Every structure is written in C-alpha cells, then in structure tokens.
Amino acid sequence: MIKLVDTACFQPTVLPGDSDYEQEDALLAAMADDAHNYLMDYWPTPPITELILAFGVGNIIALFLARLSRPLTGEMEGESELWVVVGDAPSICFETTDTPTPALALELYCCIAQDWADNILAGRSLSDSFPITAEPTIEHANMLKSRIEMYRNHYIPVAGSSDGTPV
C-alpha cells in the first residue's frame, strides 16, 4: 500500500498516565470509535489497518486518517486512505488525494458541509451534495454554518498550515 499522507505534522498523541490530558484522551478515543463506526456503516469498507488522529479537540471535532488494507471499489474506487471527520457536526469521509494535510482536510470538510447547508437555506436540491445524515431543515443548516465558522476561525488555524508545517 502506498501511503499518500505524511503523518509527521499530525497532532501528537498524549502519553499514557499524563493526568492533565486523561479526560481529553478519553474523549478522543471515543471519537476514534465514532470514526471507525462511521466508516463501517457508510459502506462495506475494507478492513481498517490504521486510524490515526490528525487533529482533534474532544467532543468538538476530530480528523482521522484511515488507512485501508486494500483499495476501495465503487464510489471511491482505488482509494486506500480516507479522511474521516467526526464531532459535534455531521460525520463526513472523503479522499486524501487533494488534501494531504490536516488543515486542507478540515477546510474541505467545511466546504462540503457548507454546500449542504447553503443548499438547504436556498431551497435547492441536495442531489449533488454529500449525503449528510441530519434532517435537512433550516435550523440544522444554520447550526451547521455556525459550527463551520467556529472550525474555520478557531481550529483550522491551529491544525497546521496548508503545507503541513505546524503553526
């Protein structure tokens, strides 16, 4: 398997026994379970060989790189790595090809989610939008846009630069 994404710029993991971070560690571990379950529910995914935390803030947003034991078939034919975003907004997975860094991946997540919300608010069809599982209501669209703004203002800037170097 060719590893496309360089994980050197990913958020460091917390060392076991570091009591200052035990709660955050537990939240991120639960979010890793959410990411794994989301992938397994989304479609029949090949076995996940690695699920690596790229960036996360417990119970708010977490970005994981999923490495698969064999390439996907179907909609994402040939992909052997996927980004998976979980948290307090809808979960989404997508290819890593054009988004090789956590900052770019989080920005793409925001664009995908904003497309869905904008289409709801404008009364347009969702047929070309990512299939977000939330009820397509104006209330949900406005809530999602609020979260997107928070992610863009507070979390993407600390996720690293678009070239992968820490900020």
C-alpha positions as CSV (number, residue, x, y, z in Angstrom):
1,M,0.0,0.0,0.0
2,I,1.3,3.4,-0.9
3,K,1.0,5.9,1.9
4,L,0.0,9.2,0.4
5,V,-0.4,11.4,3.6
6,D,2.7,12.3,5.6
7,T,1.7,11.9,9.3
8,A,4.7,13.9,10.6
9,C,2.6,17.0,11.0
10,F,-0.2,15.3,12.9
11,Q,-1.3,16.3,16.4
12,P,0.9,14.4,18.9
13,T,-0.8,11.8,21.0
14,V,-1.0,12.1,24.7
15,L,1.3,9.9,26.7
16,P,-0.4,7.3,28.9
17,G,-0.5,8.4,32.5
18,D,-0.4,12.1,31.8
19,S,-3.2,13.0,34.2
20,D,-3.6,16.5,32.7
21,Y,-4.8,15.0,29.5
22,E,-6.6,11.8,30.6
23,Q,-10.0,13.3,30.0
24,E,-9.1,14.7,26.6
25,D,-7.5,11.4,25.7
26,A,-10.8,9.5,26.6
27,L,-12.9,11.9,24.5
28,L,-10.6,11.5,21.5
29,A,-10.6,7.7,22.0
30,A,-14.4,7.8,21.9
31,M,-14.3,9.9,18.8
32,A,-11.9,7.4,17.2
33,D,-14.6,4.7,17.8
34,D,-17.2,7.1,16.2
35,A,-14.9,7.5,13.2
36,H,-14.4,3.7,12.9
37,N,-18.1,3.0,13.2
38,Y,-19.0,5.7,10.7
39,L,-16.7,4.2,8.1
40,M,-18.1,0.7,8.7
41,D,-21.7,2.0,8.4
42,Y,-21.0,4.2,5.4
43,W,-20.3,1.3,3.0
44,P,-18.7,-2.1,3.2
45,T,-15.2,-0.8,3.8
46,P,-12.1,-3.0,3.6
47,P,-10.6,-3.6,7.0
48,I,-9.1,-0.5,8.5
49,T,-5.4,-1.1,9.2
50,E,-4.8,2.2,10.9
51,L,-6.9,5.0,12.2
52,I,-4.6,7.9,13.0
53,L,-5.6,11.1,14.9
54,A,-4.5,14.0,12.7
55,F,-6.2,16.8,14.8
56,G,-8.8,16.7,17.5
57,V,-10.5,18.7,20.2
58,G,-12.5,16.3,22.4
59,N,-16.3,16.3,21.8
60,I,-16.0,19.1,19.3
61,I,-14.1,17.9,16.2
62,A,-11.6,15.2,15.3
63,L,-9.9,14.4,12.0
64,F,-8.6,10.9,11.5
65,L,-6.6,9.4,8.7
66,A,-8.0,5.9,7.9
67,R,-5.6,3.6,6.1
68,L,-7.2,0.6,4.5
69,S,-5.7,-2.8,3.8
70,R,-6.9,-2.8,0.2
71,P,-8.2,-0.1,-2.1
72,L,-11.9,0.7,-2.2
73,T,-14.3,-0.2,-5.0
74,G,-17.3,1.7,-6.1
75,E,-17.7,5.4,-5.5
76,M,-14.2,6.0,-4.2
77,E,-12.5,3.4,-6.4
78,G,-8.8,2.9,-5.8
79,E,-8.6,4.9,-2.5
80,S,-6.6,3.3,0.2
81,E,-6.6,6.3,2.6
82,L,-9.5,8.4,3.7
83,W,-10.1,11.4,5.9
84,V,-12.8,10.9,8.5
85,V,-14.2,13.9,10.4
86,V,-16.4,13.3,13.5
87,G,-17.6,15.5,16.3
88,D,-20.5,17.9,17.1
89,A,-21.3,18.3,13.4
90,P,-22.2,15.6,10.9
91,S,-19.6,13.0,10.2
92,I,-18.1,13.0,6.7
93,C,-15.4,10.9,5.0
94,F,-13.5,11.9,1.8
95,E,-10.4,11.2,-0.3
96,T,-7.0,12.4,0.7
97,T,-5.7,13.0,-2.8
98,D,-6.2,16.8,-3.0
99,T,-5.9,17.4,0.8
100,P,-2.6,16.0,2.1
101,T,-2.6,18.0,5.3
102,P,-4.9,18.3,8.3
103,A,-5.6,22.0,7.6
104,L,-6.6,21.3,4.0
105,A,-8.7,18.3,5.0
106,L,-10.6,20.4,7.6
107,E,-11.1,23.2,5.1
108,L,-12.6,20.7,2.6
109,Y,-14.8,19.3,5.4
110,C,-16.1,22.8,5.9
111,C,-16.7,23.3,2.2
112,I,-18.6,20.0,1.9
113,A,-20.8,20.8,5.0
114,Q,-21.3,24.4,3.8
115,D,-22.5,23.2,0.4
116,W,-25.2,21.1,2.2
117,A,-26.2,24.0,4.5
118,D,-26.3,26.6,1.7
119,N,-28.5,24.4,-0.5
120,I,-30.9,23.9,2.4
121,L,-31.1,27.6,3.1
122,A,-31.6,28.4,-0.6
123,G,-34.2,25.8,-1.1
124,R,-32.1,23.9,-3.7
125,S,-31.9,20.2,-4.3
126,L,-29.4,18.2,-2.2
127,S,-28.9,15.7,-5.1
128,D,-25.3,16.9,-5.7
129,S,-24.4,17.4,-2.0
130,F,-22.7,15.0,0.2
131,P,-25.3,12.8,1.9
132,I,-25.3,14.3,5.4
133,T,-27.5,12.3,7.7
134,A,-29.0,15.3,9.6
135,E,-32.6,16.2,8.8
136,P,-32.4,18.9,6.1
137,T,-34.0,21.7,8.0
138,I,-33.3,25.4,8.1
139,E,-32.5,25.0,11.8
140,H,-29.9,22.3,11.1
141,A,-28.4,24.3,8.2
142,N,-27.9,27.3,10.4
143,M,-26.5,25.3,13.3
144,L,-24.0,23.7,10.8
145,K,-23.0,27.0,9.4
146,S,-22.3,28.3,12.9
147,R,-20.0,25.3,13.6
148,I,-18.3,25.7,10.3
149,E,-17.5,29.3,11.2
150,M,-16.1,28.2,14.6
151,Y,-13.9,25.5,12.9
152,R,-12.6,28.0,10.4
153,N,-11.9,30.7,13.0
154,H,-10.5,28.6,15.8
155,Y,-9.4,25.1,14.8
156,I,-8.2,25.1,11.2
157,P,-5.5,27.8,12.1
158,V,-4.1,25.5,14.8
159,A,-4.3,22.4,12.7
160,G,-1.2,23.5,10.8
161,S,-0.5,25.3,7.6
162,S,-1.6,24.0,4.2
163,D,1.9,22.7,3.5
164,G,1.8,20.6,6.7
165,T,4.2,22.7,8.8
166,P,2.9,23.4,12.4
167,V,1.8,27.0,13.0
